[in-house]
């Protein structure tokens, strides 16, 4: 699966702690194989973010993303703790 990182995502990713970046890299490998792997805890968002999905990076951090219709490409829009939902 191809993943496109938005500029917002790239800025937020740079600010993450090093250990979280390492976990994110491992989770991205799992995501590329199966974006709905149970280890990712992928779920559809609600409200103003209802067009997006999210998956977990450890306990505290999340990546907000969107899949194309054919599920061959994902757009990573945002990364951070639960505050990214606000």
Buried (B, 14 or more C-beta within 10 A) or exposed (E): BEBEBBEEBEEBBEEBEEEBBEBBEEBBEBBEEEBEEEEBEBEEBEEEBEEBBBBBBEEEBBBBBBBEEEEEEBBBBBBBEEEBBE
